[in-house]
Amino acid sequence: MERHYRALELDKVLAMLAGHATCEDSRKQALALRPMTDFEEVRREMAMVGDANSLTNRYGTPTVLDMKNCDGPLRRAEMGSSLSLRELLDVCHVLKAIRNLASWKRQSQESETSLDYLFSNLFPNRPLEDRLESAILSEEEIADNASPELAQIRRKIRSTQTGVRTQLDKMIKSPTYAKFLQEQIVTMRDGRFVVPVKSEHRGEIRGLVHDTSSSGATVFVEPMAVVEANNEIRVLQSKEKQEIDRVIAKLSAEVGQAASAIKHSYDVAVELDLLFAKSRLADRMKASVPALNNEGRVNLIKARHPLIDPDKIVPIDLNLGLEFDTLVVTGPNTGGKTVALKTLGLLTLMAMCGLMIPAAEGSALSVFDKVLADIGDEQSIEQSLSTFSAHMTNIIDILDKADSSTLVLIDELGAGTDPVEGAALAVSIIEKLRSLGAKVVSTTHYAEIKMYALQTEGVENASCEFDVATLRPTYRLLIGVPGRSNAFAISERLGLTGDVIDRAKELISSDNTRFEDVVSELEAARQGLEKERSQASILRAQAERTHKEMEEYRQKLEKDAEREIEKARAQARSIVEQVKFQAELVMEEIEELKKQKNSADIAQLASKAKAQYRSQMKKLQDMADPVTGRKRESSYRLPRQLKRGDLVIINELNKEGTVLSDPDSSGNVMVQAGILKTRVPVGGLRLIEDQEKKKITYNGGGKSGVSYRDVKASAGRDAKTEVDLRGMTTDEALLELDQYLDGAVLAGLNTVTIIHGKGTGALRAAVHQHLRKHKAVRTFRLGVYGEGESGVTIAELK
């Protein structure tokens, strides 16, 4: 099967896949991939690749860099051998890669994927990884802290070496010895500290000669004064080496104990790396997961050959095994027939290798037992015999292997021999393959095969579109339309004289001529339908765009209507409150009139009450006419620019509030009305210039004073249904609350709102304690959702 895989260029795709792998073993596995023929196995592998791609798109791709196969060292460690520092470092890198993979999966937060069983077979060993990483600095050096004994030995070595150097430094700087030295330096020979002495003075410095310079002018002498210290250093260095060997043996033993888990986790990590390499390749090719089946059904949507430049490739749509089991592709040379053939075969092999395919979502592919291909460019006339022989050898092999679970792809079937015999042979081969149950796609130039496809059920024509006007192929594959070679049209456009072309047409049989004419008419009809479909698509897109705009406009109108309705409801609530208040005032007036019905001034009082009633009704009528209100408000101009702390009337709500901010760039200010904070345009506010409270005197009625009715009416006009105590001390708040409750009683209010805020709850507790004792309060409660909740108290007055 390798020959067929190479013909379809599967090896090149696998090389691309290997380039995305991050460790040597996964690269080898990528190159060794072969199509799987078990449907369930292919489906499982595709599901894992799809999940890997989904995870990497959300959380990035995990990395397993620097991971090497440690199977050999791990086996030796299991048998008790000591490993080299390089091998221990490789094991450490493997442990780190395993831990990174496991940590990445924990952070992905996906509930369940087909990769879970692989990740669950990763066994990180952080303690061993940390010991290896801290003990080994490089493949040639082990750290001091690898063991307490090693650290102590190295401290002694450094201390002794420092003492020797100090002693020798004093010697070489001494005037007594300086004249005997070649240079005033301390160096080493055979691991022992020495000084360079002139050959003629070597007897002047007592010690051991360890080396001589190449010229013989210098001898390197170890002074007797440091011989003992150098001996001690050599002993310590021997102990150091023994301790290093002991540490390495201990680390190797720990690695040997965990070798089985490390090898298993390494194999899983390599498998995961291959899956993520497939995901990276899919991202590069903009690939998708196809729907798989084992019934020979293929439906490729906007499929692209992965080895052709993405900027130049023309996507194709191709289906097979649905309404027909054999497809005959015709058209001129270089028109894209072979590319279409290879695209189908290569994408099928990729899917069977567990690779996502460069095609649009919704594409479907079948898992075949065998994918057999005979694809090769036509050779020159001199080589035609060998070309035909090679093709026939391949086809004979294909006929021997084909069965009902085989996809057969043949390029230029019957080419390389006599056209009449070649066409007859091609039809016979197709019939034989169909009788074996194989799915067949073949390219050809023969009109006889086109006719066979038109007349045979289960066989369909397809063509690669060619633009005769420009002499260029469009590379579009058209199912159901037979193609033309367009040899006459191409020759005429290239300058061949008309008489030659006319004579050629005369030499064609009448049957062939009629067939080509039918094909031409079909092509013209198809192109006309194509244009109409394109225009219809444009009109449909315009209609959909218009529909979308109308829908957005309708939704906008509905939202505007909802806002207006809500605004009207707010205004209505305000009007109802005003009506209730005015009705209560009228009732009070009636009660007062009843009490004074025997008074001498009854007529004057009645007249005054009627006038006040008419005045209040006129105000209510003005409030009920929002248009009038807007016209009246539009004529109002602020006497000065608003500033923080100003008291204003919010026109829309007919409610008093306090300005909290200066006007912004849009001309809006933040206003607090009770517990409500809202941003209001400056034009929607009225400034309350007289902020002083009117002093009201009451002397029990009479001509010289103010009547109870006038006091109550005045209080009612100025009454507020809420009081804000936030920011006050307890004493200040209770005093303000008493004054407010007196005014509310005079105004005849039944329910009031006391705003004390949430805070620590101290002010709320003091307010509730005060309300329990107040004579004017019938009952009270905390606010509910929409009223301010525990930040306000609603009190009902007697």
N, C-alpha and C positions, 0 to 999 in steps of 0.2 A: 504493500500500500504506500510505501514511502515515495515511489515515483509519482503516484497520483497526488500526494500531498505537495510535492515539490512543484508539480505542474500548476497547482492552484496557489502557490507561493505561501503556504502555511508557515514554512520555515522562516520567512522574512518577518511575519507577524510575531512569531515566537521570539525572534531576536529583538524586536522592539519591546516585547514584554520583559525579556531578561534585562534590558537596559533600565527598567524601572524597579528592579529588585535591588535590595540594599545589602545583601550578604551573599557570599559565594555559593553556598548550597542552594539557596532559593533561585539564583541565576541558573544553576545547572538544572534544577527541576523545571524551570520555565522552558529551557531549550529542549528538555526531554518530554515535554507534554505531548500526548497523542490523543486524538478524538476518542471519547468514550462512547460505547454503543448501548450501554444499559440506560434506559430512559430515566429510571428513578435516581440513578447516580448522577446523571447530567442535571436533573432538576434540583437535586440537593446542592450540587456545586454552584449552579447558577443562583440559587437562593442565597448562598453564603456570599458570593461576589456582590449581589445586589445589596445585601445588608452591609457589607464592608464599604461599599460606595456611599450608601446612605449615611453611615456613621462618620466617614471621613468628610463628607460635605457639611455635617453639623459640627464636628469637633476637631477637624484636622486629622492628618495622617500620623500614626505613631511611627517611631523610627527604631530600627534595630541595627544601627551602624556599629562597626567594629566587632561584630559577632562572628567568631570563627568556629569551625568544627573542632571540638575538643574530644572527640570520641576516643582517640588513641591515648592521650594523657589520662583521661578519666578511667580507662580500663587499667592502665598501669598503676594509677592511684588506688584503685580497688584491690589490686594485688599486693599493695604495700610498698610500692616504689616511691621514691622522692621525685618530685617534678622540678623542672627548672623554673627560675623566676619568670621567664617568658611564658611558659605554659600556665603558671599560676595566674599571671596577668590576663591571659586569654580566658581562663575560667571566670575570673572576676568580671570581664566584659560581658560574657554570656549571662552571668547572674544579673548584671545591671540591665541588660536588654530584656530579660524575662520580667524583672521587677517593673520596668517602664511600661511594658505591654499590659501587665496586670493592673497597674495604677491607672493607665489611660482608660481601660474598660470601666473601672470603678467610677471614674469621673464623667463618663459618657452619659450616665443616668438613663439609659434606655432600659425599659422594663424587661423585654425578652427579644432575642434575635437568634438566628440559626447559628451564630458564632459562639453562643454562650458555652456550649460543651467544650470548645477548644480553649477558651479563656479559663474555664474551670479546671483544665488540665495543666495550667501553668503553676509551678510551685516555687515562688520566690523564696530565697534564703538570705534575708537581709543581714543577720548576724555574721554568716560566713563571708558575705560580700564585703561588709565593713572591715572584718579582720584582714582580709586579703588586701583591700585598698589601703588601709592604714599601715600595714606591715611592709608592703612592697612599693618602693618609690619608682623603680624602673626595672628593666630586665637585667640590670647589672648591679643594682643597689637595693639593700634592705634597710628599712627605717630603724632608728635607735629604739623607738618604742615598740618594736616587734616583741620584745620581752624585757622584763626588769633586769635580768642578768646581763643581757646584751647592752642595755643602756649603761649599767654600772661598769662593765669592762671598757666600753668606749670612753667613758669619763676618765677612767684611770689611764688609758692610752693617751688621751689628749693632755692630761695633767703631766704625765711623765715626759711626753714629747716637748711640752712647754718648758719643763725644767731643763732638759738637755739643750734646747735651743738657747735658753737664757745663759746657761753656763758657757756654751760655745761662742755666743755673741760677745760675752765679756772677754773671752780669749782672743778673738780676732780683732777686737778694738784695743787690746792692750799693746802699749808700745814695745813690750818685751817680745811679743810673738809676731807683731804685724810685719816686721821686716823679713820674716821667714815665709810668709804666705804669698802665693801667687795672686790671690784676690781675697778681699775681706768679705767672704760669703760663707754660708753654711749650706751644704748640699747633702744628698743621700746616695749611698751605693749599697746595693744588696739589702735595702730596707734599714740601713744603719746610718746615723748622722755622722758626717765627716767634714774635714776642712781641706782646701787645696793648698798643698805645701810645695815650695820650690824643691826640685830634685836635689840640688846641692845642699839643702838644709834639712833634709828629712831626718837626720839624726838629732836635730835640735829639738824636735817635738816628739816626746815619747808616745808611742801608740802603735796601732795595728794598721798596716797598709792594705787597703781594699781594692785599689785600682790605680792605673797609671794612664795619663793622657796619651793620645795617639802620637804626639811628638816626643813624649818622654820627658818633657820639661816639668810636668806637674805630677805629683803623687797625691792620692786622696787618703788622708790619715785619720783614723779614729783615735782621738786622744784617750789615754788611759783613764782620764778622769770621768769619761762618760761611757766607758765600756760596760760597766755594770748596769747603768740606766738603759743603754741600748739593748742589753740582754733581757732586761725586764720588759721592754717594749715588745721584743720578739715573742716572749712567753705570752704576753697579753694578746698579741695578734693571733697566736695559735689558739688561745682560748676563744677569741672572737670568732674565728672560723668554725670552731666546734659548736659554738652557740648558734651561729647562723645555720649550720647544717641541721642542728636540732630543731630550730624554729621552722625551717623549710619542711623537715620531715613531719613535724606536727601539723602544719598547714596542709601538707599533702594527704595526711591521714584523715583530716576533716573533710577534704575534698573527696577522698575515696569513700567515706561514709555516705556522702550525699550524691555520689556519682550517678546512681540509677535515676534519682529524681531530676538531676541536672540534664542528663541525656534525654529523658522523656520530655522535659520542658523545652529543651533546645529543638527537638523535632517538631513540637507544636509551634514554637516561635517561627521556625522556617516555613511551616505551612501557612501561618498567618501572614508572614511577609510576602509570600507568593500571592495570597488573596488580595493584600493591599496593593501589590504591584499590578494585579489585574484591574483594581479600582483606579489606580493612577493612569493606566493605559486607557481605560474607558473615558476618563475625564479628558484626556488628550484628544481622543477621537470623537468626543461628544456622543458617546454610545448610550444605549438603553438596554434594558432587560427584555428579551423577546418572550412571547408566549410559546411554550414548548408543547409538542405533541409527538406521538410515535405512529401516526397514521399517514404520513407522507404529505401533509398539508403545509404549504409554504405561502406566506403573504408578506412580502417585503414592501414597506412604505418609506419612500424617500431614502432608499439604501445607497450607501457610498462605499466605494472601494477604499479600504484603509491605507493603501500604499500610494494613492494618487493625491497630488497636492489639493488640499481642501478648497483652495481658492479657484481651482480649475475644474474640479469634478462636478458633473451634473447628476444629481440624485435620480434614481430610477424607482419605479413601482413595478413589482413583478409578483405574480402568483402562479401556483402550480398545485395540482392535486385536489382542487376544489371542483371546478366544472370540467377540467381537462387534466389528463395525466402526461401529455406530451406537448411541448412548445417548440415551434419551428421559427427561428429568428432570422429574418432576411434584411437586406439593405446593402448599401455600397461599402466598399472597403474603407477602413479608418472611420467607420460610422459609429463604432461603439459596441458592435455585436460581441466581440471577444471579451470586452470589459464587463458587459452584462453577464456573460457566462461565468467569468471568474468571480464576479461579485457574489452571485448566488452560491457557487461552490465554496468560496473562502468563508463567507459568513456562516454557512452551514457547519463547516469544520470548526470555526471559532466557537460557535455555540456549543458544539459537542466537546470542546476543550474547556468549557466553563467560562468563556469570555463573553462579555457584553458586546453587542454588535453596533456598528455605526449606522443606525437606521432610526426612524421615528418611532415614538411610542405607539403601541398597538400592532407592531410587526410580529409575525409568527413564523416559527421554523420547526421542522421535524427532525427527530433523531433517527438517522439511518444506520443500518448495519455496515454499509459500505458506500463510499462516495468515489465513483470511478470517473476519470477524466482523460480525454484525448484532446489536448490543446497544443497547437503549434502553428507558427506562421507558415504560409505557403512558400515553397522554395522556387527557384528559377526553373526554366523549362528543362535545362540540362539535368537538373536534380529531380525531375518530376517522378521518375520511376522509383527512386529510393524514397522519396517523400511518401508516395502512395503505399509502398511496401511497409514503411514504418507505421503509417496510419492503420493499415489493415492488420498488422501484428498487434497493435494496441487494441483495436476493436475486437479481434478474436479473443484476446485475453479478457476483455470486458464482457463479451457474450458468455464466456465460461464462468465468470464470477457473479454475474447479475442475477438478482432474484427480486421478490416482491418488496424487500426492504432495502432497495438500492437506488441511489440517485446517480444517473448517468449524464455526463456533460461531454458533448462531442462538438469540436470546432471544425467547420467546413467539411461536413460529412459528404463523402463521395468525391472529394476533390483530388486532383492529381492524376486523373485518367480520362478516358473518353467521356464527354458529357452525358451522352445517352446511357452508356453503361453505368457511369458513376451515379446518375440520378436513379436509375432502376435499383442499383445496389443499395443506395441510401434508403429508399423506401422500404426495401426488404429488411434492412437492418433495424429500422425503426419498428416495423411490424413484429420482428422477432423479440426485440426488447420489451415491447408492450405485452406480448404474449407471456413473457416471464414476470410481468407485473411491475416492472421497474418504472420509475418516474424519469422522463427523458427531456432534456433540453438540448437542441442542436442548432447550429448556425449553418446557413447554406446560401448559395446563389441560384440554385436550380429552380426553374419555374415548375417543374414536375412535382417537386416536393411541396411548393406552395399550393398547387392544385390538390395534392393529396391531403393537405391539412384542411383545405376548404371543404372537401368531400367526406372526410372521415370524422365520425363522432369521437370525441375525447381527444382530438388533436386540434391545436389552435395555432394560428399564425400570429406572429409579432414582428415588428419592424423597428429599426432605428431611424428616426426621422432625419431627413436630409433637405436642406434648403437649396433648391436648384438655382435660385436667383443669385445667391452669393457663393455657390459651390462649396458650402461648408456644412458639415453635419451639426445637428443640434444636440446629439447624444441622448435624446429622449427616447425611451422604450415605449412603444405603443402596442398594447395587447389587443389582438383581434383584427389587426390591419396588416395585410401582407406588404412587404417592402419591394422596392424596385432597385435594380442596380444603377439606373440612371446613366448608363454608359453613353447613350446618344446625347443626352442633354449636357453631360459634362464635356464630351468631345466637342460639341458645337460651341459651348462657352469658351473653350480653350482655343478655338479657331479652326477646327476641321471644316472643310468646305461642305456646303449643303448637298452637292451631288453625291459625294461619298457617303454621307449619312443616309440620303434617300435610297441609294442602292443597297446599303446595309439593311434598311427596313424592309426592302423588297425580298431580301434573302431569308428573312425570318418567316417561319411557317405561319399560315393564317391562324392556326389555333393559338400559337404563342402571341401573335399580334392582338387577337381578340382578348386574350387573358391580360396582356399588359394594358390594353385600353380600359378593361374593367378595373384593374388596379389603379390606373390613373384617375378614373372617375371616383373610385372610393376615396382616394387620397384627397381629391379636390373637395368632395363632400365632407370629409373629415375636417379639413382645414376650415371650411365654412362654418361647420358646427363648432369648431374650436373657438373661432372668432366670436360667434354668437354667445357661446358659454362664457367667454371672457367678458363680453359686454354685460351679460346678465349678472356676472359676479360683481362687476363694478356697480351696477344699479342696485343689487342686493346690499352691497356694503354701504351705499349712500342711504338706502332705506333704513338699514339698521342704525346708521349714525343718526339719521333724523329721528327715528323712534327713540333712541337713547337720549337725544337732546330734549325731546318732548317729555319723556318720562322724568328727566331731571328737572325740567321746568315745572311739571305737575307736582313733583315732590316739594319743590321750593314754594309753590303757591300754597300747598297744604301746610307747610311749616309756617309760612307767613300768616295764614288764616288762624292756625293754632295760637300764634303769638298775639294776634289781634283779639281773639276770643278770650285769652287769658287776661289781656289788658282790660277788656270790657268787663270781665268778671271782677277784677280788682276795683274798677270804678264803680261797678254795681254794689259791691260790698261796702265801699265808702259811702255811697248814697244811702244805702239801707241804714247804716249806722247813724247818719245825719238825720234821716227821717225818724228813726226811733227816738233820738235825742229831742228833736223838735216836738214830736208827739207827746213825750213826757212833760215838756215845758207847757204845752197847751193844756194837758190834764192838770198840772199844777195851777195854771191860771184859772181854770174852771173851778177848781176847789177853792181858790182864794176868793173868786167872785161869789161863790155860794156862801162863804163865811161873811162877806160884806154886803149881802143883798139888801140889808136894811140901811145901809150907809147913805148919806146924802149925796155922796159923790159917785153913786153907783153908775149913773149914766156916763159920767166922764171916764170911769174905770173901764166900762164895757167898750166905749169907743176906742180907748187906748189899746185894749186887748185885741180888738179887731184889726187895728192898724198894724200892731206887731205880728199878728197871725198872717196878714196879707204880705207883710215884708218877708217873713220867714218862708212862706210858700213861693214867693218870687225867687228867693235864693235857691230853693229846691228845684224849681223849674230851670233855672240857669245851670245848675249842676247836672241835670238830666239831659242837657243839650251839649254834647261834647264839641260839636262844631262851633257853637257860639262861644263855648269856653276857650277853644283854641284860638278863635279870632280875637277874643278879649285878651288872652294871654300873649298873643303875638304882638300886641301893641305895647306890652310892658317892656321897659328897658331898665336894667340894673343901674342904680344911681352911682355905683362905684364897683371896682373889681372885687370879687369875693376873696376872702382869706380864711385861713383856718380859725375855727371858733365862732364864725358867723352863724346866727340862727336864720333858717330859711324855711319857706314853704315849698314842698315838692308838688308841682302843679298836677302831675298825673295821678298822684295818690291823695292829694289834698291833705298832706300830713306834714307836721313840723319836724325838722331835723337839724342836725349840727354839721357844719362843713368840717371834714377831717383833713383835707389836703388842698393845696393850691391847684388851679386849673392846669391840666397837662397839655401836651401838644395838640391833642384832638379837641380841646375845649371841654373836657369832662372833669368833674370833681367827685371825690368820695364823700358821701353823706351818710350819717348814722341817724336813723329814725327809729327810736326805741332800741330793740336788740338787732334790728336789720341794718346791714351796711350795704350800700349800693352805689354804683357809679352812675351819675346823672349828668346830662348836658347842662351847661351853664344857662342856656336859654330856657330850660324847664324849671327854673328856680325863681322864687321871689324872696327878696331880702326883708327880714323883719327888723326895721330900724329902731323901733321903740322896744327895748328889751327890759325895761323896768316894770316890775309888777305894780298893778294899780292897787292903791290902798282903798279898802272898802270899810266904811264905818257903818255901824248898826246901832241904833238907839231905841229899838223896839217899835218903830213905825211912827207915823205922824207927819205933819206937814213940813216940819223943819228938818226931818231926817230922811233916810232912804228906807223904803218899804222892804219887808222881807221878800216880797215877790221880786223887786228890782235887784236885790242882792243875789237871790238864787238864780235869776235869769242871767245876770252878769257872770256869776260863777260858772253857770252852765256853758256860756259862750267861750270862756277861757279854760274850761276843764280839759284835762288830759286823762286818758284811760290807763296811763302807765307812769311810773316814776323810776328813775335810774339812780341807784345808790352806790354803784361801783366806784371804787377809788376813795370812798369816805371812810373815816374812822367809825367805830361802832356808835359813839355818842352823836357824831354829826349825822349819821345815817338815821338813827332813831328820831332825832329832832326833825329832820327833813321829812321822815315818814309821817310823823304826827301832823305836820302842817299840810302835807299832801292829802291825808285821809280826811281832815277837816274840810278842805276844799272839795273833795270828791263827794262828801256827804251833802254839802251845800249845793253841789251841781246835780244831785239826785242820781249819781252813778250807782249801778247795782253791782258791777264787777270791775275790779281794777287789777292791773299787773304790776308787780313789784320786782324790779330787776336788781338782783344782788350778786350775780355771777356765781361761778362754781368755786374756784380757788380752794382755800383750806376748809371752807364750810363754817367758819366762825361767824361771819356776817349773816349767813343764812340762819344759823341757830339763834342769833340775837333777834333777828326779825321775827322768827316764828314765836319766840318767847314773848315778844312785845305784842304780837297780834292776838295771842291767847288772852291777854288781859284787856285789850282795847274794847271799849263798849260799843263802838260802831261796827265791829267785825262780827259777822254771823258765823262764817267758817272760812277755811283756807286750805290750799293744796299746792303741791309742786306742779310745775308745768309738764306737759306731755310732749311727745315728738311733734315738732312744728310750732310749739309755743316757746321753746327755749329749754325744755326739760328741767334738770335740777338747777339751772342758772336763774330761774324765775319762780315766783310764787303768785298764784292766782287767788285773790281774796274776794269773798262775796260780802257785801255790806248790808246792814239791816235797813 
